[in-house]
Amino acid sequence: MLLTINVKEKEALVINYVESQKLTFPVLLDIEGKISEKYAVANFPTTFLVAADGTIDKIKEDTFKNEKEIDQFVRSNIKVE
């Protein structure tokens, strides 16, 4: 599941963007910046790959250039048994 957290922007602005881009994944609001502060996010965007047990497996502090890069980011943590 993919979800995003928007930091320190007004709800109406975020809703407008989500609708204009026809995003189909959840976009949560961190209006006061508490979540980004808790996870020490210094750069935007920052992507966290979270395991099924809730632990953070991997962090990327930059934009993805294309779908292949996203796929590699996710697949690099898949453990084959």
mmCIF file of the N, C-alpha and C atoms, coordinates in Angstrom:
data_MODEL
# 
_entry.id   MODEL 
# 
loop_
_atom_site.group_PDB 
_atom_site.id 
_atom_site.type_symbol 
_atom_site.label_atom_id 
_atom_site.label_alt_id 
_atom_site.label_comp_id 
_atom_site.label_asym_id 
_atom_site.label_entity_id 
_atom_site.label_seq_id 
_atom_site.pdbx_PDB_ins_code 
_atom_site.Cartn_x 
_atom_site.Cartn_y 
_atom_site.Cartn_z 
_atom_site.occupancy 
_atom_site.B_iso_or_equiv 
_atom_site.pdbx_formal_charge 
_atom_site.auth_seq_id 
_atom_site.auth_comp_id 
_atom_site.auth_asym_id 
_atom_site.auth_atom_id 
_atom_site.pdbx_PDB_model_num 
ATOM 1   N N  . MET A 1 1  ? 0.840  -1.183  0.000   1.00 0.00 ? 1  MET A N  1 
ATOM 2   C CA . MET A 1 1  ? 0.000  0.000   0.000   1.00 0.00 ? 1  MET A CA 1 
ATOM 3   C C  . MET A 1 1  ? 0.878  1.236   0.000   1.00 0.00 ? 1  MET A C  1 
ATOM 4   N N  . LEU A 1 2  ? 0.499  2.186   -0.782  1.00 0.00 ? 2  LEU A N  1 
ATOM 5   C CA . LEU A 1 2  ? 1.203  3.455   -0.849  1.00 0.00 ? 2  LEU A CA 1 
ATOM 6   C C  . LEU A 1 2  ? 0.345  4.508   -0.166  1.00 0.00 ? 2  LEU A C  1 
ATOM 7   N N  . LEU A 1 3  ? 0.970  5.298   0.695   1.00 0.00 ? 3  LEU A N  1 
ATOM 8   C CA . LEU A 1 3  ? 0.294  6.469   1.225   1.00 0.00 ? 3  LEU A CA 1 
ATOM 9   C C  . LEU A 1 3  ? 1.320  7.568   1.353   1.00 0.00 ? 3  LEU A C  1 
ATOM 10  N N  . THR A 1 4  ? 0.849  8.782   1.321   1.00 0.00 ? 4  THR A N  1 
ATOM 11  C CA . THR A 1 4  ? 1.757  9.921   1.412   1.00 0.00 ? 4  THR A CA 1 
ATOM 12  C C  . THR A 1 4  ? 1.335  10.814  2.568   1.00 0.00 ? 4  THR A C  1 
ATOM 13  N N  . ILE A 1 5  ? 2.288  11.605  3.027   1.00 0.00 ? 5  ILE A N  1 
ATOM 14  C CA . ILE A 1 5  ? 2.004  12.578  4.081   1.00 0.00 ? 5  ILE A CA 1 
ATOM 15  C C  . ILE A 1 5  ? 2.458  13.935  3.575   1.00 0.00 ? 5  ILE A C  1 
ATOM 16  N N  . ASN A 1 6  ? 1.532  14.853  3.494   1.00 0.00 ? 6  ASN A N  1 
ATOM 17  C CA . ASN A 1 6  ? 1.847  16.201  3.071   1.00 0.00 ? 6  ASN A CA 1 
ATOM 18  C C  . ASN A 1 6  ? 2.169  17.021  4.316   1.00 0.00 ? 6  ASN A C  1 
ATOM 19  N N  . VAL A 1 7  ? 3.253  17.775  4.264   1.00 0.00 ? 7  VAL A N  1 
ATOM 20  C CA . VAL A 1 7  ? 3.730  18.491  5.447   1.00 0.00 ? 7  VAL A CA 1 
ATOM 21  C C  . VAL A 1 7  ? 3.515  19.998  5.314   1.00 0.00 ? 7  VAL A C  1 
ATOM 22  N N  . LYS A 1 8  ? 2.832  20.545  6.310   1.00 0.00 ? 8  LYS A N  1 
ATOM 23  C CA . LYS A 1 8  ? 2.682  21.981  6.526   1.00 0.00 ? 8  LYS A CA 1 
ATOM 24  C C  . LYS A 1 8  ? 2.026  22.751  5.385   1.00 0.00 ? 8  LYS A C  1 
ATOM 25  N N  . GLU A 1 9  ? 1.068  22.110  4.699   1.00 0.00 ? 9  GLU A N  1 
ATOM 26  C CA . GLU A 1 9  ? 0.301  22.844  3.707   1.00 0.00 ? 9  GLU A CA 1 
ATOM 27  C C  . GLU A 1 9  ? -1.170 22.812  4.096   1.00 0.00 ? 9  GLU A C  1 
ATOM 28  N N  . LYS A 1 10 ? -1.903 23.804  3.651   1.00 0.00 ? 10 LYS A N  1 
ATOM 29  C CA . LYS A 1 10 ? -3.320 23.900  3.989   1.00 0.00 ? 10 LYS A CA 1 
ATOM 30  C C  . LYS A 1 10 ? -4.114 22.789  3.307   1.00 0.00 ? 10 LYS A C  1 
ATOM 31  N N  . GLU A 1 11 ? -5.101 22.299  4.035   1.00 0.00 ? 11 GLU A N  1 
ATOM 32  C CA . GLU A 1 11 ? -5.921 21.186  3.562   1.00 0.00 ? 11 GLU A CA 1 
ATOM 33  C C  . GLU A 1 11 ? -6.522 21.458  2.183   1.00 0.00 ? 11 GLU A C  1 
ATOM 34  N N  . ALA A 1 12 ? -7.065 22.639  1.973   1.00 0.00 ? 12 ALA A N  1 
ATOM 35  C CA . ALA A 1 12 ? -7.702 22.964  0.698   1.00 0.00 ? 12 ALA A CA 1 
ATOM 36  C C  . ALA A 1 12 ? -6.721 22.877  -0.465  1.00 0.00 ? 12 ALA A C  1 
ATOM 37  N N  . LEU A 1 13 ? -5.494 23.321  -0.252  1.00 0.00 ? 13 LEU A N  1 
ATOM 38  C CA . LEU A 1 13 ? -4.464 23.263  -1.288  1.00 0.00 ? 13 LEU A CA 1 
ATOM 39  C C  . LEU A 1 13 ? -4.133 21.810  -1.641  1.00 0.00 ? 13 LEU A C  1 
ATOM 40  N N  . VAL A 1 14 ? -4.018 20.982  -0.619  1.00 0.00 ? 14 VAL A N  1 
ATOM 41  C CA . VAL A 1 14 ? -3.703 19.566  -0.827  1.00 0.00 ? 14 VAL A CA 1 
ATOM 42  C C  . VAL A 1 14 ? -4.855 18.865  -1.555  1.00 0.00 ? 14 VAL A C  1 
ATOM 43  N N  . ILE A 1 15 ? -6.075 19.131  -1.137  1.00 0.00 ? 15 ILE A N  1 
ATOM 44  C CA . ILE A 1 15 ? -7.239 18.523  -1.783  1.00 0.00 ? 15 ILE A CA 1 
ATOM 45  C C  . ILE A 1 15 ? -7.292 18.921  -3.257  1.00 0.00 ? 15 ILE A C  1 
ATOM 46  N N  . ASN A 1 16 ? -7.051 20.189  -3.538  1.00 0.00 ? 16 ASN A N  1 
ATOM 47  C CA . ASN A 1 16 ? -7.027 20.662  -4.927  1.00 0.00 ? 16 ASN A CA 1 
ATOM 48  C C  . ASN A 1 16 ? -5.993 19.897  -5.748  1.00 0.00 ? 16 ASN A C  1 
ATOM 49  N N  . TYR A 1 17 ? -4.806 19.746  -5.188  1.00 0.00 ? 17 TYR A N  1 
ATOM 50  C CA . TYR A 1 17 ? -3.728 19.044  -5.899  1.00 0.00 ? 17 TYR A CA 1 
ATOM 51  C C  . TYR A 1 17 ? -4.095 17.579  -6.138  1.00 0.00 ? 17 TYR A C  1 
ATOM 52  N N  . VAL A 1 18 ? -4.578 16.906  -5.116  1.00 0.00 ? 18 VAL A N  1 
ATOM 53  C CA . VAL A 1 18 ? -4.958 15.492  -5.231  1.00 0.00 ? 18 VAL A CA 1 
ATOM 54  C C  . VAL A 1 18 ? -6.009 15.314  -6.317  1.00 0.00 ? 18 VAL A C  1 
ATOM 55  N N  . GLU A 1 19 ? -6.998 16.183  -6.333  1.00 0.00 ? 19 GLU A N  1 
ATOM 56  C CA . GLU A 1 19 ? -8.062 16.096  -7.330  1.00 0.00 ? 19 GLU A CA 1 
ATOM 57  C C  . GLU A 1 19 ? -7.543 16.411  -8.734  1.00 0.00 ? 19 GLU A C  1 
ATOM 58  N N  . SER A 1 20 ? -6.705 17.439  -8.856  1.00 0.00 ? 20 SER A N  1 
ATOM 59  C CA . SER A 1 20 ? -6.202 17.825  -10.182 1.00 0.00 ? 20 SER A CA 1 
ATOM 60  C C  . SER A 1 20 ? -5.282 16.764  -10.781 1.00 0.00 ? 20 SER A C  1 
ATOM 61  N N  . GLN A 1 21 ? -4.565 16.044  -9.925  1.00 0.00 ? 21 GLN A N  1 
ATOM 62  C CA . GLN A 1 21 ? -3.650 15.001  -10.389 1.00 0.00 ? 21 GLN A CA 1 
ATOM 63  C C  . GLN A 1 21 ? -4.315 13.628  -10.451 1.00 0.00 ? 21 GLN A C  1 
ATOM 64  N N  . LYS A 1 22 ? -5.563 13.565  -9.989  1.00 0.00 ? 22 LYS A N  1 
ATOM 65  C CA . LYS A 1 22 ? -6.336 12.310  -9.963  1.00 0.00 ? 22 LYS A CA 1 
ATOM 66  C C  . LYS A 1 22 ? -5.598 11.206  -9.203  1.00 0.00 ? 22 LYS A C  1 
ATOM 67  N N  . LEU A 1 23 ? -5.028 11.584  -8.055  1.00 0.00 ? 23 LEU A N  1 
ATOM 68  C CA . LEU A 1 23 ? -4.312 10.618  -7.231  1.00 0.00 ? 23 LEU A CA 1 
ATOM 69  C C  . LEU A 1 23 ? -5.298 9.629   -6.626  1.00 0.00 ? 23 LEU A C  1 
ATOM 70  N N  . THR A 1 24 ? -4.904 8.367   -6.570  1.00 0.00 ? 24 THR A N  1 
ATOM 71  C CA . THR A 1 24 ? -5.802 7.321   -6.069  1.00 0.00 ? 24 THR A CA 1 
ATOM 72  C C  . THR A 1 24 ? -5.309 6.692   -4.778  1.00 0.00 ? 24 THR A C  1 
ATOM 73  N N  . PHE A 1 25 ? -4.261 7.252   -4.191  1.00 0.00 ? 25 PHE A N  1 
ATOM 74  C CA . PHE A 1 25 ? -3.738 6.742   -2.934  1.00 0.00 ? 25 PHE A CA 1 
ATOM 75  C C  . PHE A 1 25 ? -3.986 7.775   -1.833  1.00 0.00 ? 25 PHE A C  1 
ATOM 76  N N  . PRO A 1 26 ? -3.979 7.329   -0.571  1.00 0.00 ? 26 PRO A N  1 
ATOM 77  C CA . PRO A 1 26 ? -4.243 8.264   0.531   1.00 0.00 ? 26 PRO A CA 1 
ATOM 78  C C  . PRO A 1 26 ? -3.152 9.334   0.665   1.00 0.00 ? 26 PRO A C  1 
ATOM 79  N N  . VAL A 1 27 ? -3.574 10.559  0.899   1.00 0.00 ? 27 VAL A N  1 
ATOM 80  C CA . VAL A 1 27 ? -2.667 11.664  1.182   1.00 0.00 ? 27 VAL A CA 1 
ATOM 81  C C  . VAL A 1 27 ? -3.064 12.204  2.554   1.00 0.00 ? 27 VAL A C  1 
ATOM 82  N N  . LEU A 1 28 ? -2.237 11.924  3.544   1.00 0.00 ? 28 LEU A N  1 
ATOM 83  C CA . LEU A 1 28 ? -2.502 12.367  4.913   1.00 0.00 ? 28 LEU A CA 1 
ATOM 84  C C  . LEU A 1 28 ? -1.921 13.761  5.117   1.00 0.00 ? 28 LEU A C  1 
ATOM 85  N N  . LEU A 1 29 ? -2.447 14.478  6.092   1.00 0.00 ? 29 LEU A N  1 
ATOM 86  C CA . LEU A 1 29 ? -1.989 15.840  6.365   1.00 0.00 ? 29 LEU A CA 1 
ATOM 87  C C  . LEU A 1 29 ? -1.201 15.901  7.668   1.00 0.00 ? 29 LEU A C  1 
ATOM 88  N N  . ASP A 1 30 ? -0.045 16.538  7.603   1.00 0.00 ? 30 ASP A N  1 
ATOM 89  C CA . ASP A 1 30 ? 0.787  16.810  8.775   1.00 0.00 ? 30 ASP A CA 1 
ATOM 90  C C  . ASP A 1 30 ? 0.922  18.332  8.845   1.00 0.00 ? 30 ASP A C  1 
ATOM 91  N N  . ILE A 1 31 ? -0.179 18.977  9.133   1.00 0.00 ? 31 ILE A N  1 
ATOM 92  C CA . ILE A 1 31 ? -0.261 20.440  9.056   1.00 0.00 ? 31 ILE A CA 1 
ATOM 93  C C  . ILE A 1 31 ? 0.737  21.128  9.984   1.00 0.00 ? 31 ILE A C  1 
ATOM 94  N N  . GLU A 1 32 ? 0.949  20.577  11.162  1.00 0.00 ? 32 GLU A N  1 
ATOM 95  C CA . GLU A 1 32 ? 1.862  21.202  12.122  1.00 0.00 ? 32 GLU A CA 1 
ATOM 96  C C  . GLU A 1 32 ? 3.298  20.679  12.006  1.00 0.00 ? 32 GLU A C  1 
ATOM 97  N N  . GLY A 1 33 ? 3.524  19.671  11.176  1.00 0.00 ? 33 GLY A N  1 
ATOM 98  C CA . GLY A 1 33 ? 4.873  19.142  10.985  1.00 0.00 ? 33 GLY A CA 1 
ATOM 99  C C  . GLY A 1 33 ? 5.333  18.186  12.072  1.00 0.00 ? 33 GLY A C  1 
ATOM 100 N N  . LYS A 1 34 ? 4.412  17.687  12.882  1.00 0.00 ? 34 LYS A N  1 
ATOM 101 C CA . LYS A 1 34 ? 4.789  16.815  13.998  1.00 0.00 ? 34 LYS A CA 1 
ATOM 102 C C  . LYS A 1 34 ? 5.325  15.462  13.536  1.00 0.00 ? 34 LYS A C  1 
ATOM 103 N N  . ILE A 1 35 ? 4.726  14.897  12.489  1.00 0.00 ? 35 ILE A N  1 
ATOM 104 C CA . ILE A 1 35 ? 5.171  13.592  12.000  1.00 0.00 ? 35 ILE A CA 1 
ATOM 105 C C  . ILE A 1 35 ? 6.552  13.714  11.365  1.00 0.00 ? 35 ILE A C  1 
ATOM 106 N N  . SER A 1 36 ? 6.738  14.733  10.536  1.00 0.00 ? 36 SER A N  1 
ATOM 107 C CA . SER A 1 36 ? 8.053  14.899  9.902   1.00 0.00 ? 36 SER A CA 1 
ATOM 108 C C  . SER A 1 36 ? 9.128  15.170  10.950  1.00 0.00 ? 36 SER A C  1 
ATOM 109 N N  . GLU A 1 37 ? 8.768  15.856  12.005  1.00 0.00 ? 37 GLU A N  1 
ATOM 110 C CA . GLU A 1 37 ? 9.711  16.111  13.096  1.00 0.00 ? 37 GLU A CA 1 
ATOM 111 C C  . GLU A 1 37 ? 10.044 14.815  13.832  1.00 0.00 ? 37 GLU A C  1 
ATOM 112 N N  . LYS A 1 38 ? 9.029  14.006  14.119  1.00 0.00 ? 38 LYS A N  1 
ATOM 113 C CA . LYS A 1 38 ? 9.235  12.744  14.837  1.00 0.00 ? 38 LYS A CA 1 
ATOM 114 C C  . LYS A 1 38 ? 10.174 11.808  14.077  1.00 0.00 ? 38 LYS A C  1 
ATOM 115 N N  . TYR A 1 39 ? 10.055 11.788  12.750  1.00 0.00 ? 39 TYR A N  1 
ATOM 116 C CA . TYR A 1 39 ? 10.889 10.905  11.930  1.00 0.00 ? 39 TYR A CA 1 
ATOM 117 C C  . TYR A 1 39 ? 12.120 11.609  11.372  1.00 0.00 ? 39 TYR A C  1 
ATOM 118 N N  . ALA A 1 40 ? 12.405 12.808  11.861  1.00 0.00 ? 40 ALA A N  1 
ATOM 119 C CA . ALA A 1 40 ? 13.597 13.572  11.498  1.00 0.00 ? 40 ALA A CA 1 
ATOM 120 C C  . ALA A 1 40 ? 13.730 13.759  9.991   1.00 0.00 ? 40 ALA A C  1 
ATOM 121 N N  . VAL A 1 41 ? 12.622 14.098  9.336   1.00 0.00 ? 41 VAL A N  1 
ATOM 122 C CA . VAL A 1 41 ? 12.647 14.343  7.900   1.00 0.00 ? 41 VAL A CA 1 
ATOM 123 C C  . VAL A 1 41 ? 13.246 15.721  7.667   1.00 0.00 ? 41 VAL A C  1 
ATOM 124 N N  . ALA A 1 42 ? 14.377 15.749  6.971   1.00 0.00 ? 42 ALA A N  1 
ATOM 125 C CA . ALA A 1 42 ? 15.062 17.013  6.714   1.00 0.00 ? 42 ALA A CA 1 
ATOM 126 C C  . ALA A 1 42 ? 14.903 17.446  5.256   1.00 0.00 ? 42 ALA A C  1 
ATOM 127 N N  . ASN A 1 43 ? 14.663 16.494  4.367   1.00 0.00 ? 43 ASN A N  1 
ATOM 128 C CA . ASN A 1 43 ? 14.542 16.788  2.941   1.00 0.00 ? 43 ASN A CA 1 
ATOM 129 C C  . ASN A 1 43 ? 13.194 16.304  2.420   1.00 0.00 ? 43 ASN A C  1 
ATOM 130 N N  . PHE A 1 44 ? 12.704 17.028  1.439   1.00 0.00 ? 44 PHE A N  1 
ATOM 131 C CA . PHE A 1 44 ? 11.440 16.651  0.815   1.00 0.00 ? 44 PHE A CA 1 
ATOM 132 C C  . PHE A 1 44 ? 11.652 16.440  -0.669  1.00 0.00 ? 44 PHE A C  1 
ATOM 133 N N  . PRO A 1 45 ? 11.149 15.373  -1.239  1.00 0.00 ? 45 PRO A N  1 
ATOM 134 C CA . PRO A 1 45 ? 10.419 14.310  -0.560  1.00 0.00 ? 45 PRO A CA 1 
ATOM 135 C C  . PRO A 1 45 ? 11.365 13.325  0.113   1.00 0.00 ? 45 PRO A C  1 
ATOM 136 N N  . THR A 1 46 ? 10.858 12.652  1.114   1.00 0.00 ? 46 THR A N  1 
ATOM 137 C CA . THR A 1 46 ? 11.544 11.530  1.744   1.00 0.00 ? 46 THR A CA 1 
ATOM 138 C C  . THR A 1 46 ? 10.606 10.335  1.674   1.00 0.00 ? 46 THR A C  1 
ATOM 139 N N  . THR A 1 47 ? 11.137 9.206   1.233   1.00 0.00 ? 47 THR A N  1 
ATOM 140 C CA . THR A 1 47 ? 10.335 7.997   1.085   1.00 0.00 ? 47 THR A CA 1 
ATOM 141 C C  . THR A 1 47 ? 10.811 6.963   2.086   1.00 0.00 ? 47 THR A C  1 
ATOM 142 N N  . PHE A 1 48 ? 9.865  6.373   2.804   1.00 0.00 ? 48 PHE A N  1 
ATOM 143 C CA . PHE A 1 48 ? 10.151 5.301   3.751   1.00 0.00 ? 48 PHE A CA 1 
ATOM 144 C C  . PHE A 1 48 ? 9.551  4.015   3.216   1.00 0.00 ? 48 PHE A C  1 
ATOM 145 N N  . LEU A 1 49 ? 10.332 2.956   3.190   1.00 0.00 ? 49 LEU A N  1 
ATOM 146 C CA . LEU A 1 49 ? 9.814  1.633   2.857   1.00 0.00 ? 49 LEU A CA 1 
ATOM 147 C C  . LEU A 1 49 ? 9.578  0.930   4.185   1.00 0.00 ? 49 LEU A C  1 
ATOM 148 N N  . VAL A 1 50 ? 8.308  0.640   4.456   1.00 0.00 ? 50 VAL A N  1 
ATOM 149 C CA . VAL A 1 50 ? 7.918  0.080   5.751   1.00 0.00 ? 50 VAL A CA 1 
ATOM 150 C C  . VAL A 1 50 ? 7.567  -1.393  5.584   1.00 0.00 ? 50 VAL A C  1 
ATOM 151 N N  . ALA A 1 51 ? 8.144  -2.232  6.432   1.00 0.00 ? 51 ALA A N  1 
ATOM 152 C CA . ALA A 1 51 ? 7.892  -3.674  6.405   1.00 0.00 ? 51 ALA A CA 1 
ATOM 153 C C  . ALA A 1 51 ? 6.524  -3.979  6.995   1.00 0.00 ? 51 ALA A C  1 
ATOM 154 N N  . ALA A 1 52 ? 6.073  -5.202  6.757   1.00 0.00 ? 52 ALA A N  1 
ATOM 155 C CA . ALA A 1 52 ? 4.757  -5.636  7.261   1.00 0.00 ? 52 ALA A CA 1 
ATOM 156 C C  . ALA A 1 52 ? 4.658  -5.514  8.772   1.00 0.00 ? 52 ALA A C  1 
ATOM 157 N N  . ASP A 1 53 ? 5.793  -5.642  9.479   1.00 0.00 ? 53 ASP A N  1 
ATOM 158 C CA . ASP A 1 53 ? 5.767  -5.561  10.942  1.00 0.00 ? 53 ASP A CA 1 
ATOM 159 C C  . ASP A 1 53 ? 5.862  -4.117  11.453  1.00 0.00 ? 53 ASP A C  1 
ATOM 160 N N  . GLY A 1 54 ? 5.894  -3.143  10.511  1.00 0.00 ? 54 GLY A N  1 
ATOM 161 C CA . GLY A 1 54 ? 5.918  -1.737  10.898  1.00 0.00 ? 54 GLY A CA 1 
ATOM 162 C C  . GLY A 1 54 ? 7.291  -1.121  11.023  1.00 0.00 ? 54 GLY A C  1 
ATOM 163 N N  . THR A 1 55 ? 8.349  -1.912  10.854  1.00 0.00 ? 55 THR A N  1 
ATOM 164 C CA . THR A 1 55 ? 9.697  -1.355  10.936  1.00 0.00 ? 55 THR A CA 1 
ATOM 165 C C  . THR A 1 55 ? 10.067 -0.683  9.611   1.00 0.00 ? 55 THR A C  1 
ATOM 166 N N  . ILE A 1 56 ? 10.918 0.318   9.688   1.00 0.00 ? 56 ILE A N  1 
ATOM 167 C CA . ILE A 1 56 ? 11.376 1.011   8.488   1.00 0.00 ? 56 ILE A CA 1 
ATOM 168 C C  . ILE A 1 56 ? 12.568 0.244   7.928   1.00 0.00 ? 56 ILE A C  1 
ATOM 169 N N  . ASP A 1 57 ? 12.411 -0.247  6.696   1.00 0.00 ? 57 ASP A N  1 
ATOM 170 C CA . ASP A 1 57 ? 13.457 -1.025  6.040   1.00 0.00 ? 57 ASP A CA 1 
ATOM 171 C C  . ASP A 1 57 ? 14.457 -0.160  5.290   1.00 0.00 ? 57 ASP A C  1 
ATOM 172 N N  . LYS A 1 58 ? 13.974 0.934   4.702   1.00 0.00 ? 58 LYS A N  1 
ATOM 173 C CA . LYS A 1 58 ? 14.826 1.714   3.823   1.00 0.00 ? 58 LYS A CA 1 
ATOM 174 C C  . LYS A 1 58 ? 14.276 3.133   3.727   1.00 0.00 ? 58 LYS A C  1 
ATOM 175 N N  . ILE A 1 59 ? 15.183 4.106   3.524   1.00 0.00 ? 59 ILE A N  1 
ATOM 176 C CA . ILE A 1 59 ? 14.793 5.507   3.391   1.00 0.00 ? 59 ILE A CA 1 
ATOM 177 C C  . ILE A 1 59 ? 15.479 6.091   2.157   1.00 0.00 ? 59 ILE A C  1 
ATOM 178 N N  . LYS A 1 60 ? 14.734 6.869   1.388   1.00 0.00 ? 60 LYS A N  1 
ATOM 179 C CA . LYS A 1 60 ? 15.294 7.583   0.234   1.00 0.00 ? 60 LYS A CA 1 
ATOM 180 C C  . LYS A 1 60 ? 14.946 9.054   0.376   1.00 0.00 ? 60 LYS A C  1 
ATOM 181 N N  . GLU A 1 61 ? 15.965 9.911   0.353   1.00 0.00 ? 61 GLU A N  1 
ATOM 182 C CA . GLU A 1 61 ? 15.761 11.354  0.464   1.00 0.00 ? 61 GLU A CA 1 
ATOM 183 C C  . GLU A 1 61 ? 15.998 12.014  -0.895  1.00 0.00 ? 61 GLU A C  1 
ATOM 184 N N  . ASP A 1 62 ? 15.028 11.881  -1.777  1.00 0.00 ? 62 ASP A N  1 
ATOM 185 C CA . ASP A 1 62 ? 15.121 12.487  -3.106  1.00 0.00 ? 62 ASP A CA 1 
ATOM 186 C C  . ASP A 1 62 ? 13.896 12.037  -3.903  1.00 0.00 ? 62 ASP A C  1 
ATOM 187 N N  . THR A 1 63 ? 13.710 12.626  -5.048  1.00 0.00 ? 63 THR A N  1 
ATOM 188 C CA . THR A 1 63 ? 12.610 12.204  -5.905  1.00 0.00 ? 63 THR A CA 1 
ATOM 189 C C  . THR A 1 63 ? 13.008 10.961  -6.693  1.00 0.00 ? 63 THR A C  1 
ATOM 190 N N  . PHE A 1 64 ? 12.019 10.206  -7.088  1.00 0.00 ? 64 PHE A N  1 
ATOM 191 C CA . PHE A 1 64 ? 12.244 9.098   -8.001  1.00 0.00 ? 64 PHE A CA 1 
ATOM 192 C C  . PHE A 1 64 ? 12.185 9.663   -9.411  1.00 0.00 ? 64 PHE A C  1 
ATOM 193 N N  . LYS A 1 65 ? 13.094 9.225   -10.251 1.00 0.00 ? 65 LYS A N  1 
ATOM 194 C CA . LYS A 1 65 ? 13.162 9.738   -11.622 1.00 0.00 ? 65 LYS A CA 1 
ATOM 195 C C  . LYS A 1 65 ? 12.161 9.057   -12.558 1.00 0.00 ? 65 LYS A C  1 
ATOM 196 N N  . ASN A 1 66 ? 11.844 7.779   -12.239 1.00 0.00 ? 66 ASN A N  1 
ATOM 197 C CA . ASN A 1 66 ? 10.940 7.025   -13.103 1.00 0.00 ? 66 ASN A CA 1 
ATOM 198 C C  . ASN A 1 66 ? 10.416 5.796   -12.352 1.00 0.00 ? 66 ASN A C  1 
ATOM 199 N N  . GLU A 1 67 ? 9.518  5.058   -13.004 1.00 0.00 ? 67 GLU A N  1 
ATOM 200 C CA . GLU A 1 67 ? 8.920  3.880   -12.376 1.00 0.00 ? 67 GLU A CA 1 
ATOM 201 C C  . GLU A 1 67 ? 9.951  2.790   -12.102 1.00 0.00 ? 67 GLU A C  1 
ATOM 202 N N  . LYS A 1 68 ? 10.931 2.657   -12.980 1.00 0.00 ? 68 LYS A N  1 
ATOM 203 C CA . LYS A 1 68 ? 11.972 1.640   -12.794 1.00 0.00 ? 68 LYS A CA 1 
ATOM 204 C C  . LYS A 1 68 ? 12.734 1.879   -11.484 1.00 0.00 ? 68 LYS A C  1 
ATOM 205 N N  . GLU A 1 69 ? 13.020 3.123   -11.199 1.00 0.00 ? 69 GLU A N  1 
ATOM 206 C CA . GLU A 1 69 ? 13.730 3.469   -9.965  1.00 0.00 ? 69 GLU A CA 1 
ATOM 207 C C  . GLU A 1 69 ? 12.893 3.122   -8.730  1.00 0.00 ? 69 GLU A C  1 
ATOM 208 N N  . ILE A 1 70 ? 11.603 3.364   -8.807  1.00 0.00 ? 70 ILE A N  1 
ATOM 209 C CA . ILE A 1 70 ? 10.708 3.000   -7.703  1.00 0.00 ? 70 ILE A CA 1 
ATOM 210 C C  . ILE A 1 70 ? 10.707 1.494   -7.519  1.00 0.00 ? 70 ILE A C  1 
ATOM 211 N N  . ASP A 1 71 ? 10.570 0.773   -8.626  1.00 0.00 ? 71 ASP A N  1 
ATOM 212 C CA . ASP A 1 71 ? 10.553 -0.685  -8.589  1.00 0.00 ? 71 ASP A CA 1 
ATOM 213 C C  . ASP A 1 71 ? 11.838 -1.233  -7.957  1.00 0.00 ? 71 ASP A C  1 
ATOM 214 N N  . GLN A 1 72 ? 12.982 -0.689  -8.347  1.00 0.00 ? 72 GLN A N  1 
ATOM 215 C CA . GLN A 1 72 ? 14.264 -1.134  -7.784  1.00 0.00 ? 72 GLN A CA 1 
ATOM 216 C C  . GLN A 1 72 ? 14.343 -0.840  -6.294  1.00 0.00 ? 72 GLN A C  1 
ATOM 217 N N  . PHE A 1 73 ? 13.839 0.302   -5.879  1.00 0.00 ? 73 PHE A N  1 
ATOM 218 C CA . PHE A 1 73 ? 13.844 0.678   -4.469  1.00 0.00 ? 73 PHE A CA 1 
ATOM 219 C C  . PHE A 1 73 ? 13.058 -0.331  -3.647  1.00 0.00 ? 73 PHE A C  1 
ATOM 220 N N  . VAL A 1 74 ? 11.878 -0.691  -4.135  1.00 0.00 ? 74 VAL A N  1 
ATOM 221 C CA . VAL A 1 74 ? 11.020 -1.632  -3.423  1.00 0.00 ? 74 VAL A CA 1 
ATOM 222 C C  . VAL A 1 74 ? 11.583 -3.054  -3.474  1.00 0.00 ? 74 VAL A C  1 
ATOM 223 N N  . ARG A 1 75 ? 11.973 -3.482  -4.651  1.00 0.00 ? 75 ARG A N  1 
ATOM 224 C CA . ARG A 1 75 ? 12.442 -4.857  -4.827  1.00 0.00 ? 75 ARG A CA 1 
ATOM 225 C C  . ARG A 1 75 ? 13.768 -5.149  -4.134  1.00 0.00 ? 75 ARG A C  1 
ATOM 226 N N  . SER A 1 76 ? 14.570 -4.141  -3.885  1.00 0.00 ? 76 SER A N  1 
ATOM 227 C CA . SER A 1 76 ? 15.876 -4.358  -3.248  1.00 0.00 ? 76 SER A CA 1 
ATOM 228 C C  . SER A 1 76 ? 15.737 -4.879  -1.824  1.00 0.00 ? 76 SER A C  1 
ATOM 229 N N  . ASN A 1 77 ? 14.549 -4.755  -1.256  1.00 0.00 ? 77 ASN A N  1 
ATOM 230 C CA . ASN A 1 77 ? 14.326 -5.222  0.116   1.00 0.00 ? 77 ASN A CA 1 
ATOM 231 C C  . ASN A 1 77 ? 13.519 -6.508  0.195   1.00 0.00 ? 77 ASN A C  1 
ATOM 232 N N  . ILE A 1 78 ? 13.125 -7.042  -0.942  1.00 0.00 ? 78 ILE A N  1 
ATOM 233 C CA . ILE A 1 78 ? 12.350 -8.287  -0.925  1.00 0.00 ? 78 ILE A CA 1 
ATOM 234 C C  . ILE A 1 78 ? 13.278 -9.444  -0.642  1.00 0.00 ? 78 ILE A C  1 
ATOM 235 N N  . LYS A 1 79 ? 12.945 -10.204 0.395   1.00 0.00 ? 79 LYS A N  1 
ATOM 236 C CA . LYS A 1 79 ? 13.765 -11.336 0.792   1.00 0.00 ? 79 LYS A CA 1 
ATOM 237 C C  . LYS A 1 79 ? 13.160 -12.614 0.198   1.00 0.00 ? 79 LYS A C  1 
ATOM 238 N N  . VAL A 1 80 ? 13.971 -13.340 -0.545  1.00 0.00 ? 80 VAL A N  1 
ATOM 239 C CA . VAL A 1 80 ? 13.523 -14.589 -1.160  1.00 0.00 ? 80 VAL A CA 1 
ATOM 240 C C  . VAL A 1 80 ? 13.925 -15.724 -0.257  1.00 0.00 ? 80 VAL A C  1 
ATOM 241 N N  . GLU A 1 81 ? 12.951 -16.583 0.045   1.00 0.00 ? 81 GLU A N  1 
ATOM 242 C CA . GLU A 1 81 ? 13.243 -17.728 0.929   1.00 0.00 ? 81 GLU A CA 1 
ATOM 243 C C  . GLU A 1 81 ? 13.246 -19.014 0.154   1.00 0.00 ? 81 GLU A C  1 
# 
